[in-house]
Amino acid sequence: MKQSRKWLALVLICSQFLTTVPVSAVVVTNSEELEEQAQMTPDDQETQPEERPEDQPLEEVNPPIEEEPVLPEVPEETPEEPTPVPKPEDPTPFEPPKEEVKPAPTPQPDQSTNQESTPETVQPAPVENLPELTESTPAEANQSTTIAITPVKETWEFIKEIGEEARKIGLEEDLYGSVMIAQAILESASGQSKLSQAPYHNLFGIKGTYEGKGVIFKTQEDDGSGNLYTIDATFRQYEDYEATFNDYAKLLKEGVAHDSDFYKGTWKSETESYEDATEFLTGRYATDTQYGEKLNALIEAYALTSYDKEKAELPEGTDEMIHPVMNPVVSSTFGPRGDGFHRGVDFAAPLGTPILASLAGTVIRSEYHNSWGNYVAIEHENGLTTLYAHNNQNLVTVGQTVAQGEIIASMGSTGNSTGPHLHFEVSLSSSLAQDQLIDPLSVLPSNQ
């Protein structure tokens, strides 16, 4: 009886316990398992593997699949974005040094060449690559010259732009206009460098500041042995080309702070020729060991010595000269042509057309030349000399006096010529040197 009461009590307790357990819970029938689960921590209960009856089949479980991020398609031809590089034209503001800068033991000029700000420094071609002029006067080669220049149209135009300013300053300040122009060509890459253009207008690569204005550019220096190294340097900034020419002349006439005669060896009164001046500039104005040779080559290639003297007064065209052919048709003008320089004006006409003396004068040449073919040169009383080339036949002899309008030859295509025409030159002297030539159309009548 007592035993049945115990069982009854136990059943009542279990029934109350079961009423508190959720329907989804596992029914516990073993007291030992109940005690064991009571001792388990919540974490243990979560990680405890669920027992499966042996006859219950395994449920197939697919593990979650992580979706890979979809990357945007990049076309193969799309270039990688370059790292921005500061542009040379964005100058670093110039700040004057706070401490006094002492001159170096060995005086060096405040100049340099080959600024990296320029598009490209023109490297002269070897002398053996100097193109043969199609129309030129035979001349002995300068054996000391190791660098030659191939004339280009851009440089001719640059010379035309700055030439008269260089002539003016040179005559006023006892300097060589030819050297001045050659330096401007070399230092500014014929006016194409960033430093030489607006708003800087520095044609000569002069370092420092001008009226408080300066701009920093990278520049290459020569260590004296032909080895180049790059530095940052401050260059003067000018309002226009006139200011840069005046400042250049002041530098050469007044020298540097520690030596007022630093550039005295470039003055006309202290030299015998422009070659003396260019040699003196080497190692002083620029560290380039071939600086003088490069300047000489430029002066020769572009006939710059004509800017070392006064501009010649020319005769009035309509009053003094006549066209050398009737009904003239210009087929090629004076000046840059291709990669070279055309010394005169070409007039096209049929074979055998009479060629006339443009002015009265004396015949000083009547001969054959490999380039000009049959040609005649006449010296005139006003100092000019005219030349008539590619003639089919010369009709005058040396020493003969001819009148204006007299027939001196017939139209041809001899020498270096592609068809019948007259090549006509006007020179300031009988030497017929390139630096003495002028544009024939500037002295011929405009209408005839």
C-alpha positions as CSV (number, residue, x, y, z in Angstrom):
1,M,0.0,0.0,0.0
2,K,2.8,2.4,0.9
3,Q,4.6,1.4,-2.2
4,S,1.6,2.2,-4.4
5,R,1.3,5.6,-2.8
6,K,4.9,6.4,-3.6
7,W,4.3,5.5,-7.2
8,L,1.2,7.6,-7.4
9,A,3.0,10.6,-5.9
10,L,5.8,10.1,-8.4
11,V,3.2,10.0,-11.3
12,L,1.6,13.3,-10.1
13,I,4.9,15.0,-9.9
14,C,5.9,13.9,-13.4
15,S,2.6,14.9,-14.8
16,Q,3.0,18.4,-13.4
17,F,6.6,18.6,-14.8
18,L,5.4,17.5,-18.2
19,T,2.8,20.3,-18.3
20,T,5.5,22.9,-18.0
21,V,7.6,21.5,-20.9
22,P,6.9,22.8,-24.4
23,V,5.3,20.4,-26.9
24,S,8.4,20.5,-29.1
25,A,10.7,19.5,-26.2
26,V,12.2,16.0,-26.0
27,V,10.4,13.8,-23.4
28,V,12.8,12.5,-20.8
29,T,11.9,9.1,-19.3
30,N,15.1,8.3,-17.6
31,S,15.9,10.0,-14.3
32,E,19.7,9.6,-14.9
33,E,19.4,11.4,-18.2
34,L,17.4,14.1,-16.6
35,E,20.1,14.7,-14.0
36,E,22.8,14.6,-16.7
37,Q,21.0,17.3,-18.7
38,A,20.4,19.4,-15.6
39,Q,24.2,19.5,-15.1
40,M,24.9,20.7,-18.7
41,T,25.6,24.3,-19.4
42,P,23.6,26.2,-22.0
43,D,26.6,26.1,-24.3
44,D,26.9,22.4,-23.9
45,Q,23.3,21.9,-24.7
46,E,23.6,23.9,-27.9
47,T,26.7,22.0,-29.1
48,Q,25.6,18.6,-27.9
49,P,24.9,16.5,-31.0
50,E,21.3,15.2,-31.3
51,E,21.0,11.4,-31.1
52,R,19.4,9.7,-34.0
53,P,17.7,6.3,-34.0
54,E,19.6,3.9,-36.1
55,D,16.7,3.3,-38.4
56,Q,16.2,7.0,-39.1
57,P,17.8,8.0,-42.4
58,L,20.3,11.0,-42.6
59,E,18.8,14.1,-44.0
60,E,20.8,15.6,-46.8
61,V,22.2,18.9,-45.8
62,N,23.5,21.4,-48.3
63,P,26.0,23.8,-46.8
64,P,25.4,27.5,-47.4
65,I,27.2,28.9,-50.4
66,E,28.9,32.2,-50.1
67,E,28.2,34.4,-53.1
68,E,31.4,35.9,-54.6
69,P,31.2,39.6,-55.2
70,V,30.8,40.5,-58.9
71,L,33.6,42.7,-60.0
72,P,33.0,45.3,-62.7
73,E,34.4,44.3,-66.1
74,V,37.4,46.4,-67.1
75,P,38.2,46.5,-70.8
76,E,41.8,45.4,-71.5
77,E,42.5,48.5,-73.4
78,T,41.6,50.8,-70.5
79,P,45.0,52.3,-69.4
80,E,45.9,52.5,-65.8
81,E,45.4,55.9,-64.3
82,P,48.9,57.6,-64.2
83,T,50.2,59.1,-61.1
84,P,49.9,62.9,-61.4
85,V,53.3,64.6,-62.0
86,P,53.7,68.3,-61.3
87,K,54.0,70.2,-64.6
88,P,57.1,72.4,-65.2
89,E,54.8,75.3,-66.0
90,D,53.4,75.2,-62.4
91,P,56.2,77.1,-60.8
92,T,57.2,76.7,-57.2
93,P,56.9,80.1,-55.5
94,F,60.3,81.6,-55.1
95,E,61.4,82.5,-51.6
96,P,64.6,84.5,-51.2
97,P,67.2,82.8,-49.0
98,K,67.2,83.9,-45.4
99,E,70.9,83.6,-45.0
100,E,73.5,85.4,-47.0
101,V,74.8,83.2,-49.9
102,K,78.5,83.5,-50.4
103,P,80.0,83.1,-53.8
104,A,81.7,79.8,-54.5
105,P,85.6,79.7,-54.5
106,T,85.6,79.1,-58.2
107,P,83.3,81.7,-59.8
108,Q,80.5,80.2,-61.9
109,P,78.0,82.2,-63.9
110,D,74.3,82.4,-63.2
111,Q,73.5,80.6,-66.4
112,S,72.9,77.1,-67.7
113,T,71.7,75.4,-70.8
114,N,69.4,72.5,-71.7
115,Q,66.5,73.3,-69.3
116,E,64.3,70.3,-68.9
117,S,61.3,72.6,-69.3
118,T,62.0,72.8,-72.9
119,P,60.2,70.3,-75.3
120,E,63.6,69.1,-76.5
121,T,67.1,70.4,-76.8
122,V,68.2,70.4,-80.4
123,Q,71.3,68.3,-80.7
124,P,73.4,69.5,-83.7
125,A,74.2,66.9,-86.4
126,P,77.7,65.7,-87.0
127,V,79.6,67.7,-89.6
128,E,79.5,64.9,-92.1
129,N,75.7,65.0,-92.1
130,L,75.6,68.7,-93.1
131,P,73.3,68.8,-96.1
132,E,74.7,70.1,-99.3
133,L,73.1,73.4,-100.3
134,T,71.5,73.1,-103.7
135,E,72.4,76.7,-104.5
136,S,75.5,78.0,-102.7
137,T,78.9,79.5,-103.2
138,P,81.8,77.1,-102.9
139,A,83.6,77.8,-99.6
140,E,86.4,76.1,-97.7
141,A,85.2,74.0,-94.7
142,N,86.0,75.2,-91.3
143,Q,88.3,72.4,-90.1
144,S,87.9,73.3,-86.4
145,T,84.2,73.0,-86.5
146,T,83.0,69.6,-85.1
147,I,79.3,70.4,-84.9
148,A,77.0,71.4,-87.8
149,I,73.4,72.5,-87.9
150,T,70.6,71.5,-90.3
151,P,68.6,74.7,-90.8
152,V,64.9,74.4,-90.0
153,K,61.9,76.6,-90.8
154,E,61.0,77.2,-87.1
155,T,64.4,78.6,-86.3
156,W,64.4,80.9,-89.3
157,E,61.1,82.3,-88.1
158,F,62.4,82.7,-84.6
159,I,65.4,84.6,-86.0
160,K,63.1,86.9,-88.0
161,E,61.2,87.6,-84.8
162,I,64.2,88.6,-82.6
163,G,66.9,89.5,-85.1
164,E,66.4,93.3,-85.2
165,E,66.2,93.6,-81.4
166,A,69.5,91.7,-81.2
167,R,71.1,93.9,-83.8
168,K,69.9,97.1,-82.0
169,I,71.2,95.9,-78.6
170,G,74.4,94.6,-80.0
171,L,75.3,97.9,-81.7
172,E,74.4,100.0,-78.6
173,E,76.3,97.8,-76.1
174,D,79.4,96.7,-78.0
175,L,78.2,93.1,-78.3
176,Y,77.8,90.6,-81.1
177,G,74.2,90.4,-82.4
178,S,75.1,87.1,-84.0
179,V,76.2,85.6,-80.7
180,M,73.2,87.0,-78.9
181,I,70.8,85.3,-81.4
182,A,72.7,82.0,-81.4
183,Q,72.5,81.9,-77.6
184,A,68.8,82.7,-77.7
185,I,68.3,79.8,-80.2
186,L,70.3,77.4,-78.0
187,E,69.0,78.4,-74.6
188,S,65.3,78.6,-75.6
189,A,65.1,75.8,-78.3
190,S,64.3,78.5,-80.9
191,G,61.7,80.1,-78.6
192,Q,59.9,76.7,-77.9
193,S,60.8,76.2,-74.3
194,K,58.3,76.9,-71.5
195,L,60.8,79.3,-69.9
196,S,61.1,81.4,-73.0
197,Q,57.4,81.8,-73.5
198,A,54.8,83.8,-71.7
199,P,54.6,84.7,-68.9
200,Y,58.4,84.1,-68.3
201,H,60.0,85.4,-71.6
202,N,63.5,84.3,-70.5
203,L,65.3,83.6,-73.8
204,F,68.8,83.3,-72.3
205,G,68.3,81.0,-69.3
206,I,69.5,83.6,-66.9
207,K,69.2,82.5,-63.3
208,G,68.0,84.5,-60.3
209,T,65.2,87.0,-60.1
210,Y,64.3,90.1,-62.1
211,E,62.5,92.9,-60.3
212,G,61.6,90.4,-57.6
213,K,60.2,87.8,-60.1
214,G,61.5,84.3,-60.6
215,V,60.4,80.8,-61.5
216,I,61.8,77.4,-60.5
217,F,62.6,74.9,-63.3
218,K,64.7,71.7,-63.4
219,T,67.9,72.2,-65.4
220,Q,70.9,70.1,-66.4
221,E,74.4,71.1,-65.6
222,D,77.7,69.8,-66.9
223,D,80.3,68.8,-64.3
224,G,83.1,69.9,-66.7
225,S,83.8,66.5,-68.0
226,G,80.7,66.1,-70.2
227,N,78.7,64.4,-67.4
228,L,75.2,65.9,-66.8
229,Y,73.3,66.2,-63.6
230,T,69.9,67.7,-62.8
231,I,69.2,70.5,-60.3
232,D,66.3,72.8,-59.4
233,A,67.2,76.4,-60.2
234,T,65.4,79.8,-60.1
235,F,65.3,81.6,-63.4
236,R,64.4,85.3,-64.0
237,Q,61.0,86.2,-65.3
238,Y,60.5,89.1,-67.7
239,E,57.4,91.0,-69.0
240,D,58.5,90.7,-72.7
241,Y,61.5,90.0,-75.0
242,E,62.8,93.5,-74.9
243,A,63.3,93.2,-71.2
244,T,65.2,89.9,-71.6
245,F,67.5,91.4,-74.2
246,N,68.2,94.5,-72.0
247,D,68.9,92.3,-69.0
248,Y,71.2,90.0,-71.0
249,A,73.2,93.0,-72.2
250,K,73.4,94.4,-68.7
251,L,74.8,91.1,-67.4
252,L,77.5,90.9,-70.1
253,K,78.5,94.6,-69.6
254,E,78.4,94.8,-65.8
255,G,79.4,91.2,-65.0
256,V,78.5,89.5,-61.7
257,A,78.6,90.7,-58.1
258,H,82.1,89.5,-57.4
259,D,83.6,90.5,-60.8
260,S,82.4,93.3,-63.0
261,D,84.6,92.2,-65.9
262,F,83.4,88.6,-65.8
263,Y,82.1,88.8,-69.4
264,K,84.5,91.4,-70.8
265,G,86.0,88.8,-73.2
266,T,82.7,88.9,-75.1
267,W,82.8,92.6,-76.1
268,K,83.5,93.6,-79.7
269,S,86.2,96.0,-78.5
270,E,88.0,93.2,-76.7
271,T,87.8,90.6,-79.4
272,E,88.7,90.1,-83.1
273,S,85.7,88.0,-84.1
274,Y,82.6,86.4,-82.8
275,E,84.6,83.1,-82.3
276,D,86.6,84.8,-79.6
277,A,83.4,85.7,-77.8
278,T,81.8,82.2,-78.0
279,E,85.0,80.6,-76.8
280,F,85.1,83.0,-73.8
281,L,81.5,82.2,-72.9
282,T,82.2,78.4,-72.7
283,G,82.6,77.5,-69.0
284,R,81.5,81.0,-67.9
285,Y,78.0,81.5,-69.2
286,A,77.2,77.8,-69.4
287,T,78.8,74.7,-68.1
288,D,78.4,72.9,-71.4
289,T,82.0,72.1,-72.6
290,Q,80.9,72.4,-76.3
291,Y,78.9,75.6,-75.8
292,G,81.2,77.7,-78.0
293,E,81.2,75.1,-80.8
294,K,77.4,74.9,-80.8
295,L,77.1,78.7,-81.0
296,N,79.6,78.9,-83.9
297,A,77.7,76.2,-85.8
298,L,74.4,78.1,-85.3
299,I,76.0,81.4,-86.5
300,E,77.4,79.7,-89.6
301,A,74.2,77.7,-90.5
302,Y,71.9,80.7,-90.2
303,A,74.3,83.4,-91.5
304,L,73.9,85.5,-88.3
305,T,76.9,87.7,-88.8
306,S,74.8,90.1,-90.8
307,Y,73.3,91.2,-87.5
308,D,76.6,92.4,-86.2
309,K,76.4,95.5,-88.3
310,E,74.0,98.2,-89.4
311,K,71.1,97.2,-91.6
312,A,72.0,98.2,-95.1
313,E,70.0,101.0,-96.8
314,L,68.5,99.4,-99.9
315,P,67.5,101.2,-103.1
316,E,63.9,101.9,-103.8
317,G,62.5,99.0,-105.9
318,T,60.5,100.8,-108.6
319,D,63.0,103.6,-109.0
320,E,66.2,101.4,-109.1
321,M,65.5,97.9,-110.2
322,I,63.5,96.0,-112.8
323,H,62.5,92.3,-112.9
324,P,65.0,90.1,-114.6
325,V,62.3,88.5,-116.8
326,M,59.2,89.9,-118.5
327,N,55.8,89.0,-117.0
328,P,57.5,87.4,-114.0
329,V,55.9,84.4,-112.3
330,V,57.3,83.6,-108.9
331,S,57.6,79.8,-108.3
332,S,59.7,79.9,-105.1
333,T,60.4,82.6,-102.6
334,F,63.5,83.6,-100.5
335,G,64.0,82.0,-97.1
336,P,63.2,78.7,-95.4
337,R,62.3,75.9,-97.8
338,G,61.9,72.4,-96.5
339,D,64.7,71.7,-94.2
340,G,67.0,74.2,-95.9
341,F,67.3,77.8,-97.0
342,H,66.5,79.2,-100.4
343,R,69.0,81.9,-101.2
344,G,66.9,83.8,-103.8
345,V,63.7,83.9,-105.8
346,D,62.8,81.6,-108.7
347,F,60.9,82.9,-111.7
348,A,59.3,80.3,-114.0
349,A,59.3,80.9,-117.7
350,P,59.7,78.9,-121.0
351,L,63.0,77.6,-122.1
352,G,65.0,80.3,-123.9
353,T,63.1,83.3,-122.4
354,P,65.5,86.3,-122.3
355,I,67.0,87.2,-118.9
356,L,67.6,90.9,-118.3
357,A,70.1,92.8,-116.1
358,S,68.1,94.1,-113.2
359,L,70.5,97.1,-112.9
360,A,73.4,98.5,-114.8
361,G,76.7,97.2,-113.7
362,T,79.8,95.2,-114.4
363,V,79.8,91.4,-114.9
364,I,82.1,89.8,-112.3
365,R,81.2,86.1,-113.0
366,S,80.0,84.2,-116.0
367,E,80.7,80.5,-115.6
368,Y,79.3,77.1,-114.7
369,H,78.6,75.8,-111.1
370,N,77.5,72.3,-110.1
371,S,74.4,73.7,-108.4
372,W,73.7,77.0,-110.2
373,G,74.6,75.6,-113.6
374,N,75.4,78.4,-116.0
375,Y,75.2,81.7,-114.0
376,V,76.0,85.3,-114.3
377,A,76.8,87.8,-111.4
378,I,76.8,91.6,-111.9
379,E,78.2,94.1,-109.4
380,H,76.2,97.4,-109.3
381,E,77.3,101.0,-108.4
382,N,75.0,101.1,-105.3
383,G,76.9,98.2,-103.7
384,L,74.5,95.4,-104.5
385,T,75.4,92.3,-106.6
386,T,72.8,90.3,-108.5
387,L,73.1,86.7,-109.6
388,Y,71.2,84.9,-112.4
389,A,71.4,81.1,-112.4
390,H,70.3,77.9,-114.3
391,N,70.8,79.7,-117.6
392,N,70.6,77.8,-120.8
393,Q,73.3,80.0,-122.2
394,N,75.3,83.0,-120.8
395,L,75.5,85.9,-123.3
396,V,78.0,88.1,-121.4
397,T,81.6,87.8,-120.3
398,V,83.5,88.8,-117.1
399,G,84.5,92.6,-117.1
400,Q,81.7,93.5,-119.5
401,T,79.6,96.6,-118.7
402,V,75.9,96.0,-119.1
403,A,72.9,98.4,-119.1
404,Q,69.7,98.0,-117.1
405,G,67.4,95.8,-119.1
406,E,70.1,94.4,-121.4
407,I,69.8,90.7,-122.3
408,I,72.5,88.8,-120.4
409,A,71.4,85.1,-120.8
410,S,68.6,82.8,-121.8
411,M,66.3,80.8,-119.6
412,G,67.4,77.2,-118.9
413,S,67.5,74.3,-116.5
414,T,71.2,73.7,-116.0
415,G,72.8,72.6,-112.8
416,N,70.6,71.4,-109.9
417,S,67.2,72.2,-111.5
418,T,64.0,70.4,-112.1
419,G,62.7,72.6,-115.0
420,P,63.3,75.9,-116.8
421,H,63.4,78.8,-114.4
422,L,65.6,81.7,-113.3
423,H,67.2,81.6,-109.8
424,F,67.7,85.3,-108.9
425,E,69.7,86.5,-105.9
426,V,70.5,89.9,-104.5
427,S,73.5,90.4,-102.2
428,L,74.8,93.3,-100.2
429,S,78.3,92.5,-101.4
430,S,80.1,90.8,-104.2
431,S,81.1,87.9,-101.9
432,L,77.6,86.4,-102.4
433,A,78.0,84.9,-98.9
434,Q,74.8,83.8,-97.3
435,D,74.9,86.3,-94.6
436,Q,74.9,89.1,-97.2
437,L,71.8,88.0,-99.0
438,I,68.5,89.9,-98.9
439,D,65.1,89.0,-100.2
440,P,65.0,90.1,-103.8
441,L,61.3,90.9,-103.6
442,S,62.1,93.6,-101.0
443,V,63.9,95.6,-103.7
444,L,62.1,94.7,-106.8
445,P,59.0,96.6,-107.9
446,S,55.7,95.2,-106.6
447,N,54.0,95.5,-110.0
448,Q,55.4,95.3,-113.5
